[in-house]
């Protein structure tokens, strides 16, 4: 009897628990119809989704939970879950929301459908030897599909007799479940028939019903034999050779330049969200770590940044410890910033025509323009087959004139990047503001193919121009032919920073929350040199910063260039260290050295783990100032910032397939990141957690 009663109570309990959570569906609208890409989050959790092509969403929540709907440019909406399982929302436009939007994530929506009829299809077995491309395989063999050609262009696929042969009539492609962006279509059409298992062609209202507005011109669904096809592209990244462990007895000094660039994280995020394979060299761990905000204190002395260190256990290796070195640049109110002389150098070549390039660029720059003051000046130089000035230096209070010039920009032609840079610098030098912020802001996909296009030539050009006192910031847009290697060189040699903008939310981060750091330099040629105590440390490894390493003698050489620190910028570096007396497989034993004596000034009772030195110059000076900080050997409990930075580093190591980690499960990274999530006001850490979950 008791067993039966217990069983009934258990069943009742399970039923109640299951009844608490249910699937909530709905559509998010704006004034003109459904709104895609809206972030939907269950308040107080990391449970979030995005609306699909047709504004639809589906999320699990319980009665009483509050759903938060956010989208850049619209007021945030809140809805409480009641008895109904359907919640539709209409978002209201609000310009002020640009300063309030919470970024929750960019996860790929997944939908499944059961249809009564497949549309026209062609299997691999139906192809013959001469049909070696998708175009040829489809042409004349699938009802309603034809191939058209326009002079001086490649062939294009048209569905249901579309008369226009302009590119905006292209159908949507889906390869092995991944929607492909328009600028990849030419690559898709060169797929070899031998790689294809089946092609389904969806037409008219059925395509739109199944795949949303993106399939208004039809949809071609390709299934490959392997089922995991990923597109190759023409993006380029500088090769990275992972830092190895060094023995303190042989190399007691570690010297490198700071790096405030954050482009790698937003670029990697874009690849993961698009279902693309992430190239190893696209993963720069220091830029991924530095993408996030950390709670470092403001400087309290005459120096422009504070120094912060931690010494903790390594989350992924029991035989090593982890050291964090963090810098916090001084922040300023906008009205206290010096006047700016800005020259926008905008790539309007044919490669910038995609929606995620020039159109996104124009929207992003509007955020910057809206923050300009009367004392600020802005000019616009464009380049394609030739370079030209479309807006002469104009006061920041003439926003309507500046925005009109931006709105009139159109893409077309080849990319004479060198000519554009020379013209932009010439204009910036002509309007130079003494004791002001003089800067060229280059926005491009980096596809330089005419003029001074080699990396070395571009580097020499920028090095020469930075001597005028005009700095350079570089913004990367788009994908498929994104040239990270070139853009990073330009920013490094131009005394500036490099960011990658893939969405309007990222533009808001760069030009909104980080406005001061993006444009205003407070310290230049910032170098770090760490000296480890051989009595305490046997070996060490700098995680990341592979392309920022300096020779030890470069630290005190003021002619050697290094990174710049902007107002409010944060810089974080992690070292993995092997303590003295610890065995480690990555640090091989060496014979005893006869002539290398230990420093007798330091006894074994000394508590110094390492000494770190910093050198920097004021923006308008050429002589370095040195700072010194000593870290003791006491291991502490990791802060939330340390836990989260460790999680980001571990994710980067996994993406790079580092030899210094074993098989790490995503759940380990997620747990570490959750423990370090903290307050997370803007939702970027929650976004990272969902990104790790998605792969």
N, C-alpha and C positions, 0 to 999 in steps of 0.2 A: 504493500500500500504506500509506504513512504517513498519507495523507489519510483512508483508511478507519479506521485505528487511532485517529487523532485524533477522528474523528466518533463512534466507539464509546465512547471515553473520555468525551467530552462528554455523550453520552446517559446514560452510567452516572452521571456526576456530577450531572446534573439529577435523575435518579431517586433518588439518595441524598438530595439536598437536599429533594426533595418528600416522601421517606419520613420525614424527620425531623419534619416538622410534620403534625399530623392534627387532625381535628375531634373534640373531646371533648364528650360529652353526658352528662346525668345529671339526677337529681332531688335537691333539698335538702329534707329533712324536719325537723320538730320532733316533739315527743311526740304532738301531736294530728293530724299529717298534713303534707302539703306546705307549704312556706313560700315565699311570694312576696316579691320585693324584696330577696333576698339578694345581696350584692355578691360577685362571683367575679372574682379577679384573678390573672394570671400573675405570680408574684413577680419583682420587678426590672424590670417593664415597665409600660407604660400600657395594656396590653391587658386590658380588663375588660368584663364584662357583668353583667346582673341576671337573677335567675330570674323567670319569667313567672307568670301567674295560678296555675298548677298546680305551681309549684316547679321547673319545668324550665329548663335552661340549655343553651347550646351555645357552645363557645369553641375557638379554634384554639391548640394548644400542641404542644410536642415532648416526646419521651420524656426523662425526667429533670427536666422543668420542675416547679415546685411551684405548685399552685393554692391560693390563700388564700380562704377563705369567711368573710365577716363579716356580722353583722347585730346591730343594737342590742339588748342584753339577752341575748345568747348568746355563749358562748365561741367564739373564733376557731378555725376548723378548717383543717388543712393536709393536702393530699393530693399525693403525687408521681405524676406521669404515668408509667404503665408500658406494657405491651403492650396492655392493654384500652383500648377507646375509650369505655367507660362508667364513670363515677365517680359513685356515689350517696353522699350525705353526710347524717348526722343531727346537727343542731346541738343542743348542750346549753345549757340556760338558765344564765345567770350574771349576777347583779346587778352584780358588779364590772365587768363588761364595759362598763358605761355610761361608765367612765372610760378605756377602752382602745380603743373602736371606731374603726376607720379608715373614713372616708367616701370611697368610690371613685367614686361617680357615680349618676346617676339617669336613664340613657339609656332611651329607649323601646324595649321589646322588639318585634321584628318577626317574624312567623311567616307562612308560606305553606302552604296545604293544597290538595290535589286531592281533590275529593269526587265520588263516583259520581252523586249526585243533588243538584240544588239544591232547596231547599225551596220553599214558596210564594213567588211573586214577582209584582210588578206593575210594568209599564213605564210610562213617561210617556205613551205613546200610548194607554194604556187609561184614563187619567183623563179626565173630562169637565169642563166649565167650572165646575160648582158645587163640585167637590172642590178647594178652594183651600188646604186644609191636609192634613198627613199623616194626622191622625186620620180625616178624612172619606175620604181616598183609600184607607185600609186597611179601614175598617169595612165588614164584609159582603162584601168583595171578595177577601180572602185567607183561606184555610181556617184555622180555629183562632184567629182574631183578632177581638176584640170591644172596643168602647169602653164604659167604665163611667163613671158620674158619682156623686159623693158630695155631699151638701148642703154648700154654701159652699166647694166646691173645684172646681178645673178638671178636665176630663175626663182619664181615664188609659187607656192602652193595656194590655190584658191578653192573654196568649197561652195557648192550650190550656185555656181555661175556668177560670182561676184564680178562686176564689170571693172571696178577700180583695181589697178595693180600697184597702188601705193602701199608702203610697208605697214601702215596702220590697219590694213585689212588682213593681215596674217592671222591664221588660226592659232589657238593655244596648243602647245605641245606638252605632253606629259610622258616622261620616260621612266619606266619602272617605278611609277607612283610619285615621281617628283615633277612638279610644274616647272617648266623651263621658261626663263625670261626671254623677251623678244630678241635681245642682242646676241643670243646664242643660236638662233634659228639656222644661220648658215652652217654652223658646225653640225647641227643635228641632221641636216639634209645630206651631209657627206657620210653618214653612218653606212658602214658596209652591210650589205644584205645578209651576209653570213652571221652577223651578230644578232640578227632580229628573229624572234620567235613568232611574233604576231603584231599586226597593226590594226587597231580599231579606229574608224572615222565616225565621229558623232556630228550631226548636222542640226541646224535650225534650233527650234525651241528645246529639243531634247538635250543638245549640247549645253545650252544656257541653263537648263533645269538641273543638269547633273554637275556642272562645273562653274556655274556663276557667270557674271558679266564678262569675265576674262575670256570666255568661250563664245562670245556673241558672233564671231565669224567662224564658228565651228571648232572642233577639238580633235587632234590626232593623238591617240593613246598608243604608245609603243612599248611593247614588252620584249626585252632582250632575253637571250637564252640563259645568261647568267643571273638575270634578275636584279642586278645591283650596279647598273651602268652609271658612271659619273663622267660628266663632260670634262674634256681637257680644255684649257683656255690659254690665253697669251699673257697671263699675268707673270710678273717677274719679281723675284725676291733675292736679295743678297744671301749668299751661302753662309750658314752659321755653323761653326765648329764648337761643340759644347765644351764649356770649361771643365777641366779635369782637376782632380785633387792634387794639391801641391804640398810638398813636405816643407815645414817651417824651417828646418835646419838648412835647407838649400835655398828657399825663397821666402824669407820672413816678411817681405813687403808685398802688398796687393794694391795696385794703383789703377784707378779708372775715372772716367768723366761721368758726371751725372747725366741722366736722361729723363726729360719730362714728357717725352712723346708718349701718346696713348693709342696710336693708330692701330697697333696689332690687335688689341682686344676687340675693338668694334669691327675690324676686318674679319677676324676669326668668327665672331658672333654671326656676321652676315653669312659666311660660308656654311656654318652649322645650320642656321635657320633655313637656308636654301637647299639643304641636303647634299652639299658638295663635300668632297674630300679636302681636308685641310693639309696643304703642303707643310712639311716640317719647318722649312725656312720662313714660313709666314708667322710662325709662333715665336714671338720675342717675349720671354717671360717677364723681363723687367717692365715692358710696356703694359702687359696684362695686369701686373701688380699695381702699377702706378695709375691705372685707369680709375681706381676706387679711392674714395675719401677715407682718411684716417684721422683719429682724434688726437693729433699732435698739438701741443700748446704753442701759442704765439711767442715769438722772441721777446725777451724782456731787457736785452741790452742793446748796444749800439750796432750789433750785427743784423743783417737782413733776414736771418733764418735761425730757428732753434734746432738743437741736436737731440735726438731721442734714440735710445738703444734698449734692446732686450736680449736676454740669454735664456733659452728654454730647451726642453727636450724636443728632438725631431719627431714629428708625428709619423713618419714613414720609415724610420731607421733607428733601431735601438742602440746601434753602435756609434751614433753621431749626435751632436747637439746643433741647435739652430740659433744663429745670431741675426738680429734685425738692426739696421741703421736707418733712421728716418730723419728727414729734414722737413721743416715747415717754414715756407716763405711768409714774410709779413704781408698781411692783407691791408687794403686801403678802401675807404669809401670812394665811390665813383667820382664825387665832386672834388676829391683830393688828388686824383690822378693827374699827371701832367697832360697838357694839350697834345692831341694826336695829329700827325700828318700821315694819312693812310692812302696808299695807292692799291686799289684792287686790280690785280692782273688776272684776267679771266680767259680761260681757254674756251673758244667758241668754234673749235674745229669740228669736222664731221663726226669724229669719234665721241663727241660730247652730246650727241642728239638724244640719247636714251633718257627716259623719264627720271631715272635715278642719278643723272648727271647734271646737265645744264638747268633743267626745271627745278630740281632739288637745290642746286647751287643758288639760284636766284632767291628761292624762298629762305634759304639759310642766311644769305647776306642781308635780307630785310630785317632779320632779328638784330644784326649788328648795327645797321643803320638807325634803327629805332632807339638805340642807346647813345647815339652821338650827341654832343653838346655844341653850342654855338662856337666855342673856341676850337673845336675839332674841324679838320678839313679832310675831304675824301675826293679822290679822283679815280676814274675807271679807264684802264687800258685793256683792250682785247687783242687776241692774236689767233689767226688761223693760217691761211696762206700768206697773209701779211699782218703786221701789227698796226694798231691805230688807237688814238685817244677818243673815247666816246663821251667822257665827262671830264672837263677841266676841274682843278681843285675847287671844291664847293663847300661852304660852311655847313656844319652838321645840323643847323636849324632849318636848312632848305631841304627837308626830307622828301617832299613831293617831287622835286627836281631829280634827286638822286634815285628815288624809286622808279621814276619814269624811265631813266636811262637803263636801269636793271631790267625792267619789264620788256624793253625793246630788243634785248639781246636774242639772237638766233644763231644756230650752229650751222657750219658748212665749211668745207675746204680741208687742207692738210694742216699740219701743226708746226709752225715756225716758232718753237718755244724760245730759242735764243734771242731772236729779234724782239719778242715781247718783253723778256726780262730786261734787256738793255734799255728799251723805251721806258719801262716802268721805273727803273732806277734813275734815269735821266730826269723824269718828271718829279720823283720824290726828292732828288737832290736840289732841284730848282726851287722847291717850296719847303726847304729844310727848316724845322723849328728848333732853335737852340734850347737845350734843356727840356725838349719835348720827346714824344714817342714817334719816331720816324720809321715807318715800316711799310714794306711791300707785302701784300697778302696774295699769294699765288693759289689759284683754285683750278685744278685740272685732274685728269685721269693719268697724267704723266706720260702720255703716248707721244713723245717728241719724235718726229721723223723727218723734219726739214731744218736745216741750219745747224747750229752748234749742238748736235744731238748726243754725242758720246758722253758717258758719265764723266770722263776726265775733262773734256772741254767745258761742260756745264759747271763742274767743280771749280775750275780755274776762273771762270767768269764770275761766279758768286764770291769767291775769296777776294777777288779784286774789288768788287763792288761793296763788300761789307766795310772796307776801310773808310768809306765815306760817312759812316755813322748811321746808315740806313740798314735796319735789320729785316729779316725775311721770315714770314710764317707760311707754311705750306699745308693746303687742305686737299686731301684726296677724295675723289668721288667715283662712283660706278664700279663695275666689275667686268670681267671678261678680258680686259686688256690693261688692268690696273698695274702701274709700274712703281711698286713700293720702293724698289732699290734706287730709282732715280730721285724720287721725292724725298727720301730720307737724306740723301747726299745734299740736296739743295738746302734743306732746313738746317742740317748740321753745319754746313759751311757758311750759311747766311746768318749765323747767330740767332736762330729762331727755333720754332717747334713745328712738329708735324702731327696732324690729326687726320683721321679717316671718318668721313661723314656718310653713313648709310641710310639714315632716316632723319625726319624732322626732330624727333626726340633727341638724337645725338647732336644735331645742330643747336638745339636749345641748351644742351650741356656745355658745348664749346663756346657759344656766343652769349649764353645767359648766365648760368651758374659760375662759369669759369672765365668770364669776360676779362677781368683784370689780368689773370695769368696768361691768357692767350695773347694779349697785345702789349702788356707792360712788363719790361724786364727790370728786375731789382738787383740782380747779380749776374755777372758773366764769367766765362771761363772757370766754372766751379769744378774743382777736382777733389777726389777723396783718396787718401792713402792710409791703409790699415797695416799696422805692425803687430804681429802676433807674438806673444811671449812663449818662447820655446820650452820653458819649464811647465807650461800649462797646456799648450796646443801642439799636437804632433803634425796635423795636416788640416788643410782648409780647401773649400771650393766656393767660388763666387757663383751664385745661381743667376744666370742671365748676364746682360751687359757685355756679351761677347764682342760686339762691334764698338764698344766704348772703352776697351782696355788701353792703358797707356804704359809706356816704359817707366820704370821707377824714377829715372832721372828727369822725366817730363814734369814731375810734380812741382819742382822748384824752378822750372824754365817758363818764364812768363811769355815767351814767344809761342808756346804750344797752345793751340786752341782747345777749348773744352765746352761743355754744355752751359746753357743759360737757365736761370731760375726766374720765373715770372711771379708777379704779385699773387700771393695765396697758393702758389704751387706747392705740392708735396712730392717728395722723392723717397722711395723705399728700396733698400737693397738687403738681400738675404745671403748669409754665408752658412754653409754646412761645414761644421768643424769636427775633427777627430781629436779628442783629448789625449794628452800624454799618457802613456801606459795602456792605451786601448788598441786592440787588434782590429784591423779593418781590411776587408778583401780588396778595396780599391787603392790602398796605399801600400805598395810593396816595400819590403825591407831593403836597405842599402848597407854597404860596408861602413864601419866606423871611419870617420875622417880624422886624419892625423893632425892637420894644421888648423882646423876650425875649432877655436876655443869658445867655450860658453862664456856669456857675459857674467863676470863675477859680482857685478853690482846688484844683480837681482838674485836674492836667495830663493830657495824653494818655498819659503813661507810667504813670499810676495803674492798678493791677491789680484794682481793685474792680469786680466785675460788678454787684453789688447789695448793699444793706443791708436786712436783714429785722428788723423789730421785733415783739415779742410783748407783749401785755398780758393779765394774768389777775388774778383775785381769789381769795383763799382762800375755801373754801365758806361760812364764817360771817362774812366781812368784806365791806365795801362799797368799799374803796379798792384800785385796781389797782396791780400791780407790773409793771415793764417790764423786758424782756430784749432784747438786741441781738446779732445775728450777721451777720458780713460774709462774702460769698462772692467768691472771686477768679475771674479769667477763664480759668483753665487748664482745658481740656477733658480729662476723664479717661475711661478705659475704664469702661463701665457695670457696676455690680455685678449679681449675680443678681436682687436685689430690684428694681433699676432696670429690668432687662429685663422682668421679669414685670409690674411695675406699668405699663410702657409697653404691653405686650400687652393688658392689661385695658382700658386707656384706648382703645387702637386698636379693640378689639372694641366698646366702647361707642360710639365715634364712628361705626363702621360701622352699628350698630343704629339710631342716630339719623340715618343718612344725612347726616353732617356735610358741609358745603361745604368743609371744610378738609382733606379727604383725597381722593385719587383713588380709582379702582377698586381696592380692596384685596382680595386673595384670602384666603380662610380659611387657606390653607397658610402665608401670611406671618405671620399672627397665631399660628398653632400653633407654627411654628418659633421665633419670638421667645419664646413662653411656655415651650417645652421648654428653651431655652437658659437661662431664668431659673427653672426649676423648683426647683433646689436640693435640700435635704434633704427637704422636704415631709412632715414627720412624720405629719400628720393626713390627708394625701391630698387636700386642698382644691384644690391647684394642678393635680393630675392630673385632678380632676373638671372643672375649668375647661377643660382641653385637650379632654376628651371632649365637653363642652358645645359648644365651637366646632366640633368635627368633625360634630356632629349636625345642623347647619343648612347 
